[in-house]
């Protein structure tokens, strides 16, 4: 599976995980001039901006979440702020990261990290 398909598969997997755990998917692959957010989801209290990182080697020394560096975080926060100006909500913003490790089309591991970083 090529990189784009692997990424899309990971995002579909996380979307399914979120729905199965009671979250509503508000948007996926949200793009604006500030950046892109893989999944925007919500529950009764929070609006989550989720960055999905999918890797085909679950035994890699570097975790998938480590690919969410300071520059990526800055772009996600800017895109989230722009989204919130367009879609007003009283929900508390939260920034999560989902690591998906796959072997072909088989999910080997999904690690969902709540509050992975903050907008402060």
Beta strands, then each sheet from edge to edge (+ up, - down):
strand 1: 24-32
strand 2: 35-42
strand 3: 46-55
strand 4: 92-103
strand 5: 106-117
sheet 1: 1+ 2- 3+ 4+ 5-
end
